[in-house]
Amino acid sequence: MGFNTKLLHGTKAGDPVTGATLTPIYQSSAFYQPSAEQHEKLFHNKAQGYSYTRIENPTIEAFEDKMTVLENGKATVACSSGMAAITNALLNIVGAGDEIVTSNSLYGGTIDLFHDLEAFGIKTNFVDGSNPTSVEAAINDNTKVLFAETIGNPKLDVTDIPAWAKLAHGHGIPLIIDNTVATPYLVRPIEHGADIVINSTSKYVNGNSSAISGTITDSGNFKWDQERYPLMKPYLKFGPFAYTAKLRNGLFRNTGACMAPQTAFYNLVGMETLGLRMERACNNALELACYLDLLDGVTVNYPGLATSPWYDTASKLLKKGCGAILTLRVGSKERAFAVMNALKIPKIVSNIGDTKTLIVHPESTLSAHSTEQEKKDAAVYDDMIRVSVGIEDIEDLIHDFEQALK
Ligand SMILES: *Cc1c(COP(=O)(O)O)cnc(C)c1O
């Protein structure tokens, strides 16, 4: 099945009891049990079923199943936010004394999280993600995971996932990829060697900014070494479900990171058009980037432009488009603010992945907690505007940028 068919028909959908075409919202915290024996089995992973929504719920499960199919994984755990997903995905396998190697062009919130983890004895080594030598040089005996984003935000660098996976696996370490900006429509990181995939489903998957959520999808492919990952030992009997079983029986349930059933429903409705929206938004982004690229006094960064340093990696990895985010530099912070205020269609919003075009000045907002060096590494400049291109008519967007820049 192609992406869109799989999205609509790849999992059990609707309600088998009534024939409802959408999975209902099971707005219930807990579930009746038919017998004490069955309840015991449920708590010992010897039966399937539902007991408490913090652990699992039918609406949330329907959403998780769709994400598993789209990312071509084995199992998905849905979380209350993208950040909750990243936190849980890491702490499931990383503890005090361990280290993480990651790219220095990450989403600002994730960089902040890595700094928060220092208080728990977890050290993160930030490297230039486009340089495999520096990635390898940062790996040592304490390194437990490699982490990168498919498309860095807002640097818009494209990670060579096969190269990172090869490095990780050569050292017996799993690779976690945050696929939020690309979405499974453009690339399934697991097919290129990633072991675990994160999505902030608040963005393109939900599609209309109606709810915050995130997912952790495991490939089931990574072979956990008992010496290096001793806490995985009791879960190895679950085979390809070992990582997910540890998460769901441990940190995920105990930190209370669950998604709300209502959010799962919003996502299930929104994601039906993920392929259509991405196709349109990527085309719009490319057209807008080409238009802006011809203007004097404007520098455009978009991985779909041949001038981008990541054009080759993007062409290799992203077959259906290069994403729907671009940045433009206009010469000064004053001019950037003036252009933003003069734009009529794009709204000033610190978000991406909406149907509507959104703009933000990252330097004064999203990077407010970053050092000057961190901003430089993440390609954040004070004259730069980030544009999350929506699905409007491209002629209208181009006209709007034309008048605003004038
Ligand atoms: C937004 C975002 C996150 C965080 O997700 P939330 O749902 O806002 O918690 C993580 N990674 C990337 C790349 C993002 O864009």
The ligand as an SDF file (V2000), in Angstrom:
LIG
                    3D

 15 15  0  0  0  0  0  0  0  0999 V2000
    7.8930   20.8920   18.7070 C   0  0  0  0  0  0  0  0  0  0  0  0
    9.0270   19.9670   18.6620 C   0  0  0  0  0  0  0  0  0  0  0  0
    9.3320   19.1520   19.7640 C   0  0  0  0  0  0  0  0  0  0  0  0
    8.5700   19.2210   21.0580 C   0  0  0  0  0  0  0  0  0  0  0  0
    7.2610   18.7910   20.9140 O   0  0  0  0  0  0  0  0  0  0  0  0
    6.0400   19.2990   21.8690 P   0  0  0  0  0  0  0  0  0  0  0  0
    4.8990   18.4880   21.3680 O   0  0  0  0  0  0  0  0  0  0  0  0
    5.9170   20.7680   21.6900 O   0  0  0  0  0  0  0  0  0  0  0  0
    6.4270   18.9330   23.2660 O   0  0  0  0  0  0  0  0  0  0  0  0
   10.3910   18.2720   19.6340 C   0  0  0  0  0  0  0  0  0  0  0  0
   11.1240   18.2070   18.5150 N   0  0  0  0  0  0  0  0  0  0  0  0
   10.8650   18.9810   17.4440 C   0  0  0  0  0  0  0  0  0  0  0  0
   11.7200   18.8640   16.2280 C   0  0  0  0  0  0  0  0  0  0  0  0
    9.8140   19.8930   17.4650 C   0  0  0  0  0  0  0  0  0  0  0  0
    9.5680   20.6680   16.4130 O   0  0  0  0  0  0  0  0  0  0  0  0
  1  2  1  0
  2  3  1  0
  2 14  2  0
  3  4  1  0
  3 10  2  0
  4  5  1  0
  5  6  1  0
  6  7  2  0
  6  8  1  0
  6  9  1  0
 10 11  1  0
 11 12  2  0
 12 13  1  0
 12 14  1  0
 14 15  1  0
M  END
$$$$
